[in-house]
Amino acid sequence: MPDQLLTVLKLCLLALLYLFFLRVLRAVWTEVNPPSAPSPAASGAAGAATRSRRSSPRASTRSRRKQVVPTRLVVVEPAARAGTEYPLGPDMTVGRAQGCNLVFDEQYVSQVHTRLLSREGSVFVEDLGSTNGTWVNGTRAVGQMPARLGDRIQIGNVVMEVR
């Protein structure tokens, strides 16, 4: 082979090697530093509406009495795990890593995939920069997305229902 062709092939291989290392570093960076929660300015009108509802103590007391608080997650899919129940804690992580509160050793679940937050009787789902995303009732979770009773949360091939 001519020397020029070998030089071009070497440069191409070097470029691919650098791209591979950059991808690995990006994946490690994402796992170590999960994306931050959205700023209060991003929630805008939703935050103002919540604050105005909280201003009336009588209204908030009434709504709490009627509202049933979610306490557990029940696996719906895959069929092999269907019916498995997990209690909801105040701050839970879901993923393949052994340090997670809920561990699913599934192909499409990231090491640290999702965070579930329980606050004031509400459950919020937050994707932690996973490759395949987190879905609530078929909608991709962006920031902290609320989940209510009966909502379905999909993480990889695992579908759970909030109860």
C-alpha positions in Angstrom: 0.0 0.0 0.0 1.2 3.5 -0.6 2.5 5.4 2.4 -0.1 8.2 1.9 -3.0 5.8 2.2 -1.5 4.3 5.4 -1.1 7.7 6.9 -4.7 8.6 6.1 -5.9 5.3 7.7 -3.7 6.0 10.8 -5.3 9.4 11.2 -8.8 8.0 10.8 -8.1 5.3 13.4 -6.7 8.0 15.7 -9.8 10.2 15.2 -12.1 7.2 16.0 -10.1 6.4 19.1 -10.5 10.0 20.4 -14.3 9.9 19.7 -14.6 6.7 21.6 -12.7 8.1 24.6 -14.9 11.3 24.5 -18.0 9.1 24.5 -16.8 7.1 27.5 -15.9 10.3 29.4 -19.3 11.8 28.6 -21.0 8.6 29.9 -19.0 8.6 33.1 -19.6 12.4 33.6 -23.4 11.9 33.2 -23.4 9.0 35.8 -21.3 11.0 38.3 -23.0 14.4 37.8 -26.7 13.9 37.2 -28.6 16.8 35.5 -29.7 19.5 38.0 -33.4 20.1 38.7 -35.1 22.9 36.8 -34.8 26.4 38.2 -37.8 28.0 39.9 -38.1 30.4 37.0 -38.6 27.5 34.6 -41.7 26.4 36.6 -43.1 29.9 36.3 -46.9 29.9 36.3 -47.2 26.4 37.8 -45.2 27.5 40.8 -47.4 30.6 41.2 -50.6 28.6 41.0 -49.3 26.2 43.6 -48.3 29.1 46.0 -51.8 30.7 45.6 -53.5 27.4 46.4 -51.4 27.0 49.5 -52.2 30.4 50.8 -55.6 29.3 52.0 -55.1 26.9 54.9 -58.7 25.7 54.8 -58.5 24.7 51.1 -55.2 22.8 51.5 -56.7 20.9 54.5 -59.7 19.8 52.5 -57.7 18.6 49.5 -55.4 16.6 51.8 -58.3 14.8 53.3 -59.8 13.8 50.0 -56.4 12.9 48.4 -55.2 9.4 48.8 -51.4 9.4 49.2 -49.4 7.0 46.9 -47.5 4.5 49.1 -46.1 1.9 46.7 -45.1 0.9 43.2 -46.4 -2.3 41.6 -44.6 -3.8 38.6 -46.9 -4.4 35.7 -44.4 -5.5 33.1 -42.4 -7.7 32.4 -44.6 -10.6 33.1 -41.9 -12.4 35.1 -41.9 -9.5 37.7 -45.6 -8.6 37.5 -47.2 -8.0 40.9 -44.0 -7.2 42.7 -44.6 -4.3 45.1 -42.1 -1.7 46.3 -42.8 0.8 49.1 -42.2 4.4 48.2 -39.6 6.2 50.3 -39.0 10.0 50.5 -36.1 9.9 48.0 -35.4 6.7 45.9 -33.2 5.9 43.0 -33.9 3.3 40.4 -31.3 1.7 38.2 -29.0 -1.3 37.6 -26.3 -0.2 40.1 -26.3 -2.0 43.5 -26.4 1.4 45.3 -29.9 2.1 44.0 -33.0 1.7 46.2 -34.7 -0.3 43.4 -32.4 -2.4 41.3 -33.6 -3.7 37.9 -30.9 -5.8 36.1 -32.4 -5.0 32.7 -30.7 -4.3 29.4 -32.4 -0.9 28.8 -32.1 0.4 32.4 -29.1 2.8 33.1 -26.8 2.4 36.1 -28.6 5.2 37.9 -31.7 5.8 35.8 -34.4 7.6 37.7 -35.1 9.4 41.0 -38.5 9.1 42.7 -39.3 11.8 45.3 -42.3 11.8 47.7 -43.2 15.2 49.1 -46.3 16.3 50.9 -48.4 13.4 49.6 -47.2 13.7 46.0 -44.8 11.6 44.0 -42.4 13.2 41.5 -40.4 11.3 38.8 -37.0 12.7 37.6 -34.9 11.2 34.9 -31.2 11.2 35.8 -29.8 11.5 32.3 -30.5 8.0 31.3 -29.9 6.8 27.7 -33.5 5.5 27.1 -35.4 8.0 29.2 -38.1 7.7 31.8 -41.7 7.8 30.8 -44.8 8.7 32.8 -48.1 7.6 31.0 -46.3 7.6 27.7 -44.8 11.1 28.1 -41.0 11.5 28.5 -40.2 12.8 32.0 -38.4 16.2 31.9 -37.4 17.7 35.2 -39.5 16.6 38.1 -42.7 15.3 36.7 -45.7 14.6 39.0 -47.1 11.0 39.1 -50.5 10.4 40.6 -52.4 7.2 41.7 -52.8 4.9 38.8 -50.0 6.5 36.7 -47.6 4.2 34.9 -43.8 4.8 35.0 -41.7 3.1 32.4 -38.0 2.6 33.0 -36.4 0.6 30.1 -38.7 -2.4 29.7 -40.0 -2.2 33.3 -43.5 -0.6 33.7 -44.6 0.2 37.3 -47.9 1.6 38.5 -48.2 4.1 41.3 -50.7 2.9 44.0 
